[in-house]
């Protein structure tokens, strides 16, 4: 499988299966073209999915310190905000260079509002199997998730370190890249299906809104990629892609 095949397959699979698990959700799609790139965003809203955004973006003509020449990069990213506080937010961030020295980066993790330890253990176990299959250390594939997705004033990190943080993968690691993503997404869908009908309280909703608020604070105040994008891409595109559907502070 090539990376382009992976993206096309996963866009179709993710949009279809998230729409199905939502029950009554609706899907929309928009595209943007801007001076140094192009983006397509699929959004699902309704039912069990308060908001899910699936983005495919290409960027051209940028430079990175230490690398000679201009680069081209691709970002394939999903942010999923389920309606039920017992279903965790799903964070799926992948990016890779399409021109110049090739490398692949991936951050996958669950950001819960109400922690369900059984579900976190299930995800961790599934990703451990992926690590074992490809000869990777189970703990090292997650190093840095907790320190990246937190701020000093947070009561706890957004991240639970049950997914993976894989940086600077090479072409020969594409099978790992695909297996990790597909495994994480499959278990995540199972969690939403299992928990979307659970009864919850107003306090649980408050926890979800606070989690969403922390995510927005992280984006606005800490995330370097988001800060850089604010000057290069249309603001409504960033809102559609990254921002939560609701939040409190």
Sine and cosine of phi, psi and omega as CSV:
sin_phi,cos_phi,sin_psi,cos_psi,sin_omega,cos_omega
0.00,0.00,0.72,-0.69,0.09,-1.00
-1.00,0.03,0.23,-0.97,0.01,-1.00
-0.91,0.42,-0.58,0.82,0.04,-1.00
-0.91,0.42,-0.64,0.77,0.05,-1.00
-0.91,0.42,-0.65,0.76,0.04,-1.00
-0.86,0.51,-0.73,0.69,-0.03,-1.00
-0.89,0.47,-0.74,0.67,-0.03,-1.00
-0.90,0.45,-0.68,0.73,0.02,-1.00
-0.90,0.44,-0.69,0.72,-0.07,-1.00
-0.96,0.29,-0.59,0.81,0.07,-1.00
-0.85,0.53,-0.72,0.69,-0.01,-1.00
-0.92,0.39,-0.71,0.70,-0.03,-1.00
-0.91,0.42,-0.73,0.69,-0.06,-1.00
-0.91,0.42,-0.72,0.69,-0.02,-1.00
-0.90,0.43,-0.66,0.75,-0.01,-1.00
-0.93,0.38,-0.72,0.69,-0.11,-0.99
-0.98,0.22,-0.54,0.84,0.11,-0.99
-0.93,0.38,-0.61,0.80,0.06,-1.00
-0.90,0.43,-0.66,0.75,0.01,-1.00
-0.90,0.43,-0.71,0.71,-0.04,-1.00
-0.94,0.35,-0.39,0.92,0.03,-1.00
-0.92,0.38,-0.51,0.86,-0.02,-1.00
1.00,0.04,-0.90,0.43,-0.07,-1.00
-0.84,-0.54,0.26,0.97,-0.04,-1.00
-0.94,0.35,0.30,-0.95,0.05,-1.00
-0.85,-0.53,0.55,-0.83,-0.05,-1.00
-0.94,-0.35,0.66,-0.75,0.11,-0.99
-0.70,-0.71,0.35,-0.94,-0.02,-1.00
-0.63,-0.78,0.67,-0.74,0.07,-1.00
-0.72,-0.70,0.44,-0.90,0.07,-1.00
-0.80,-0.61,0.49,-0.87,0.05,-1.00
-0.73,-0.68,0.62,-0.78,0.19,-0.98
-0.83,-0.55,0.78,-0.63,-0.04,-1.00
-0.71,-0.71,0.12,-0.99,-0.18,-0.98
-0.78,0.63,-0.62,0.79,-0.06,-1.00
-0.88,-0.48,0.44,0.90,0.05,-1.00
0.07,-1.00,-0.11,-0.99,-0.03,-1.00
-0.55,-0.83,0.58,-0.82,-0.01,-1.00
-0.61,-0.79,0.53,-0.85,0.12,-0.99
-0.80,-0.61,0.76,-0.65,0.01,-1.00
-0.79,-0.62,0.81,-0.59,0.11,-0.99
-0.98,-0.21,0.76,-0.64,-0.01,-1.00
-0.83,-0.56,0.71,-0.70,0.07,-1.00
-0.87,-0.48,0.76,-0.64,0.03,-1.00
-0.67,-0.74,0.67,-0.74,0.12,-0.99
0.85,-0.52,0.41,-0.91,0.00,-1.00
0.90,0.43,-0.75,-0.66,-0.04,-1.00
-0.97,0.26,-0.17,0.98,-0.02,-1.00
-0.92,-0.39,0.96,-0.28,0.05,-1.00
-0.90,0.43,-0.67,0.74,0.10,-0.99
-0.30,-0.96,0.72,-0.70,0.17,-0.99
-0.72,-0.69,0.76,-0.65,0.00,-1.00
-0.84,-0.54,0.77,-0.64,0.00,-1.00
-0.87,-0.50,0.89,-0.45,-0.09,-1.00
-0.88,-0.48,0.69,-0.73,0.18,-0.98
-0.82,-0.58,0.89,-0.45,-0.09,-1.00
-0.73,-0.68,0.69,-0.72,0.09,-1.00
-0.92,-0.39,0.64,-0.77,0.00,-1.00
-0.79,-0.61,0.65,-0.76,0.02,-1.00
-0.77,-0.63,0.41,-0.91,0.19,-0.98
0.95,0.32,0.60,0.80,0.08,-1.00
-0.87,-0.49,0.33,-0.95,-0.05,-1.00
-0.87,-0.50,0.40,-0.92,0.04,-1.00
-0.77,-0.63,0.73,-0.68,0.02,-1.00
-0.82,0.58,0.72,-0.69,0.02,-1.00
1.00,-0.04,-0.16,0.99,0.01,-1.00
-0.87,-0.49,0.78,-0.63,-0.03,-1.00
-0.98,0.18,0.69,-0.72,0.09,-1.00
1.00,0.00,0.18,-0.98,0.01,-1.00
-0.99,0.13,0.50,-0.86,-0.05,-1.00
-0.90,-0.43,0.34,-0.94,0.18,-0.98
-0.84,-0.54,0.68,-0.73,-0.06,-1.00
-0.71,-0.70,0.36,-0.93,0.04,-1.00
-0.79,-0.61,0.67,-0.74,0.10,-1.00
-0.86,-0.50,0.82,-0.57,0.15,-0.99
-0.85,-0.52,0.90,-0.43,-0.20,-0.98
-0.65,-0.76,0.59,-0.81,0.13,-0.99
-0.75,-0.66,0.67,-0.75,0.16,-0.99
-0.80,-0.59,0.85,-0.53,-0.08,-1.00
-0.86,-0.51,0.84,-0.54,0.00,-1.00
-0.90,-0.43,1.00,-0.08,0.02,-1.00
-0.93,0.37,0.38,-0.93,0.01,-1.00
-0.96,0.29,-0.68,0.74,-0.07,-1.00
-0.98,0.21,0.80,-0.61,-0.01,-1.00
-0.88,0.48,-0.30,0.95,0.04,-1.00
-0.99,0.17,-0.15,0.99,0.10,-0.99
-0.99,-0.14,0.86,-0.51,-0.05,-1.00
-0.95,0.32,0.44,-0.90,0.20,-0.98
-0.90,0.43,0.69,-0.73,0.06,-1.00
-0.97,-0.25,0.84,-0.54,-0.01,-1.00
-0.94,-0.34,0.88,-0.48,-0.05,-1.00
-0.79,-0.61,0.99,-0.17,0.00,-1.00
-0.88,-0.48,0.86,-0.52,0.09,-1.00
-0.71,-0.71,0.54,-0.84,0.05,-1.00
-0.42,-0.91,0.45,-0.89,0.00,-1.00
-0.37,-0.93,0.35,-0.94,0.04,-1.00
-1.00,0.06,0.68,-0.73,0.02,-1.00
-0.97,-0.23,-0.22,0.98,0.01,-1.00
-0.57,-0.83,0.60,-0.80,-0.07,-1.00
1.00,0.02,-0.26,-0.97,0.01,-1.00
-0.84,0.54,0.83,-0.56,-0.11,-0.99
-1.00,0.00,0.74,-0.67,0.15,-0.99
-0.45,-0.89,0.36,-0.93,-0.11,-0.99
-0.80,-0.60,0.70,-0.72,0.02,-1.00
-0.80,-0.59,0.56,-0.83,-0.05,-1.00
-0.50,-0.86,0.79,-0.62,0.16,-0.99
-0.83,-0.55,0.89,-0.45,0.05,-1.00
-0.80,-0.60,0.75,-0.66,0.09,-1.00
-0.25,-0.97,0.22,-0.97,0.06,-1.00
-0.97,-0.23,0.72,-0.69,0.05,-1.00
-0.90,-0.44,1.00,-0.03,-0.08,-1.00
-0.98,0.19,0.40,-0.92,0.23,-0.97
-1.00,-0.09,-0.88,0.48,0.16,-0.99
-0.99,-0.17,0.89,-0.46,-0.03,-1.00
-0.95,0.31,0.78,-0.62,0.12,-0.99
-0.89,-0.45,0.99,-0.17,-0.15,-0.99
-0.87,0.49,-0.56,0.83,0.03,-1.00
-0.86,0.51,-0.67,0.74,-0.01,-1.00
-0.95,0.32,-0.62,0.79,0.04,-1.00
-0.90,0.43,-0.64,0.76,0.04,-1.00
-0.91,0.42,-0.62,0.78,0.00,-1.00
-0.90,0.44,-0.68,0.73,0.02,-1.00
-0.91,0.41,-0.71,0.70,-0.01,-1.00
-0.87,0.49,-0.68,0.74,-0.01,-1.00
-0.89,0.46,-0.67,0.74,0.00,-1.00
-0.91,0.42,-0.64,0.76,0.01,-1.00
-0.96,0.27,-0.46,0.89,0.12,-0.99
-0.88,0.47,-0.63,0.78,0.02,-1.00
-0.88,0.47,-0.66,0.75,0.04,-1.00
-0.89,0.45,-0.71,0.71,0.02,-1.00
-0.86,0.52,-0.71,0.71,0.01,-1.00
-0.89,0.45,-0.66,0.75,-0.04,-1.00
-0.87,0.50,-0.58,0.81,-0.07,-1.00
-0.96,-0.27,0.26,0.97,0.07,-1.00
0.92,0.39,0.53,0.85,0.01,-1.00
-0.97,-0.24,0.51,-0.86,0.06,-1.00
-0.94,0.34,0.77,-0.63,-0.09,-1.00
-0.87,0.49,-0.62,0.78,-0.05,-1.00
-0.99,0.13,-0.60,0.80,-0.04,-1.00
-0.92,0.40,-0.48,0.88,0.00,-1.00
-0.93,0.37,-0.17,0.99,-0.03,-1.00
-0.92,-0.39,-0.07,1.00,-0.07,-1.00
-0.84,0.55,0.75,-0.66,0.09,-1.00
0.99,-0.13,-0.25,0.97,0.00,-1.00
-0.89,0.46,-0.68,0.73,-0.05,-1.00
-0.94,0.35,-0.61,0.79,0.00,-1.00
-0.98,0.22,-0.46,0.89,0.04,-1.00
-0.95,0.30,-0.75,0.66,-0.12,-0.99
-0.99,-0.11,0.87,0.50,0.08,-1.00
-0.40,-0.92,0.22,-0.97,0.14,-0.99
-0.63,-0.78,0.32,-0.95,-0.12,-0.99
-0.85,0.53,-0.55,0.84,-0.07,-1.00
-1.00,0.05,-0.06,1.00,0.04,-1.00
-0.95,0.31,0.61,-0.79,0.09,-1.00
-0.92,0.40,-0.52,0.85,0.03,-1.00
-0.38,-0.92,0.39,-0.92,0.05,-1.00
-0.86,0.51,0.50,-0.87,0.16,-0.99
-0.87,0.49,-0.66,0.75,-0.11,-0.99
-0.97,0.24,0.51,-0.86,0.05,-1.00
-0.94,-0.35,-0.07,1.00,0.01,-1.00
0.85,0.53,0.69,0.72,0.11,-0.99
-0.94,-0.35,-0.09,1.00,0.00,-1.00
-0.98,-0.17,-0.85,-0.52,0.02,-1.00
-0.35,-0.94,0.41,-0.91,0.11,-0.99
-0.75,-0.66,0.99,-0.15,-0.08,-1.00
-0.92,-0.39,0.89,-0.46,-0.10,-1.00
-0.88,-0.47,0.57,-0.82,0.09,-1.00
0.80,0.60,0.69,0.72,0.15,-0.99
-0.93,0.36,0.48,-0.88,0.01,-1.00
-0.97,-0.23,0.06,-1.00,-0.01,-1.00
-0.82,0.58,-0.61,0.79,-0.04,-1.00
-0.95,0.32,-0.15,0.99,0.02,-1.00
-0.99,-0.14,0.16,0.99,-0.07,-1.00
-0.88,0.48,-0.58,0.82,0.02,-1.00
-0.89,0.46,-0.63,0.78,0.08,-1.00
-0.89,0.45,-0.72,0.69,0.01,-1.00
-0.82,0.58,-0.77,0.64,-0.04,-1.00
-0.92,0.38,-0.71,0.70,-0.04,-1.00
-0.89,0.45,-0.66,0.75,0.00,-1.00
-0.89,0.46,-0.71,0.71,-0.03,-1.00
-0.91,0.41,-0.75,0.66,-0.05,-1.00
-0.90,0.43,-0.61,0.79,0.03,-1.00
-0.91,0.42,-0.74,0.67,-0.02,-1.00
-0.87,0.49,-0.71,0.71,-0.02,-1.00
-0.90,0.43,-0.66,0.75,0.00,-1.00
-0.88,0.48,-0.72,0.70,0.02,-1.00
-0.92,0.38,-0.60,0.80,0.01,-1.00
-0.88,0.47,-0.69,0.73,0.06,-1.00
-0.87,0.49,-0.65,0.76,0.04,-1.00
-0.87,0.50,-0.66,0.75,0.00,-1.00
-0.89,0.45,-0.73,0.69,0.01,-1.00
-0.88,0.48,-0.70,0.71,0.00,-1.00
-0.87,0.50,-0.63,0.78,-0.06,-1.00
-0.96,0.27,-0.59,0.81,-0.18,-0.98
-0.97,-0.25,-0.19,0.98,-0.16,-0.99
-0.90,0.43,-0.37,0.93,-0.02,-1.00
-0.99,-0.17,0.06,1.00,-0.03,-1.00
-0.94,0.35,0.66,-0.75,0.06,-1.00
-0.92,0.39,0.58,-0.81,0.01,-1.00
-0.64,-0.77,0.26,-0.97,-0.08,-1.00
-0.96,-0.30,0.14,-0.99,0.09,-1.00
-0.89,0.46,-0.55,0.84,0.05,-1.00
-0.91,0.42,-0.61,0.79,0.05,-1.00
-0.89,0.45,-0.66,0.75,0.04,-1.00
-0.89,0.46,-0.64,0.77,0.03,-1.00
-0.87,0.49,-0.65,0.76,0.04,-1.00
-0.89,0.46,-0.63,0.78,0.04,-1.00
-0.90,0.43,-0.69,0.72,0.01,-1.00
-0.91,0.42,-0.61,0.79,0.05,-1.00
-0.93,0.38,-0.65,0.76,0.08,-1.00
-0.86,0.50,-0.71,0.71,0.03,-1.00
-0.89,0.46,-0.61,0.80,0.05,-1.00
-0.90,0.44,-0.66,0.75,0.05,-1.00
-0.89,0.45,-0.63,0.77,0.03,-1.00
-0.88,0.47,-0.69,0.72,0.00,-1.00
-0.91,0.41,-0.65,0.76,0.06,-1.00
-0.88,0.48,-0.68,0.74,0.03,-1.00
-0.86,0.51,-0.72,0.70,-0.01,-1.00
-0.88,0.48,-0.77,0.64,-0.14,-0.99
-0.95,0.30,-0.56,0.83,-0.18,-0.98
-0.96,-0.29,-0.34,0.94,-0.11,-0.99
-0.81,-0.58,-0.67,0.74,-0.18,-0.98
-0.92,0.40,0.91,-0.41,-0.05,-1.00
-0.91,0.42,-0.63,0.78,-0.01,-1.00
-0.91,0.42,-0.64,0.76,0.01,-1.00
-0.92,0.40,-0.67,0.74,0.02,-1.00
-0.88,0.48,-0.68,0.73,0.00,-1.00
-0.91,0.41,-0.61,0.79,-0.05,-1.00
-0.93,0.37,-0.45,0.89,-0.05,-1.00
-0.86,0.50,-0.45,0.89,-0.03,-1.00
-1.00,-0.09,-0.04,1.00,-0.15,-0.99
-0.82,-0.58,-0.31,0.95,-0.05,-1.00
-0.79,-0.61,0.37,-0.93,-0.02,-1.00
-0.86,0.50,0.69,-0.72,-0.04,-1.00
-0.87,0.50,-0.60,0.80,-0.01,-1.00
-0.91,0.42,-0.42,0.91,0.06,-1.00
-0.94,0.35,-0.68,0.74,0.04,-1.00
-0.90,0.43,-0.63,0.77,0.04,-1.00
-0.88,0.47,-0.73,0.69,-0.01,-1.00
-0.89,0.46,-0.65,0.76,-0.11,-0.99
-0.98,0.19,-0.74,0.67,-0.28,-0.96
-0.95,-0.30,-0.54,0.84,-0.19,-0.98
-0.97,0.24,0.58,-0.81,0.01,-1.00
-0.95,0.32,0.36,-0.93,-0.01,-1.00
-0.96,0.28,-0.34,0.94,-0.02,-1.00
-0.33,-0.94,0.45,-0.89,-0.04,-1.00
-0.25,-0.97,0.35,-0.94,0.15,-0.99
-0.73,-0.69,0.36,-0.93,-0.03,-1.00
-0.72,-0.70,0.00,0.00,0.00,0.00
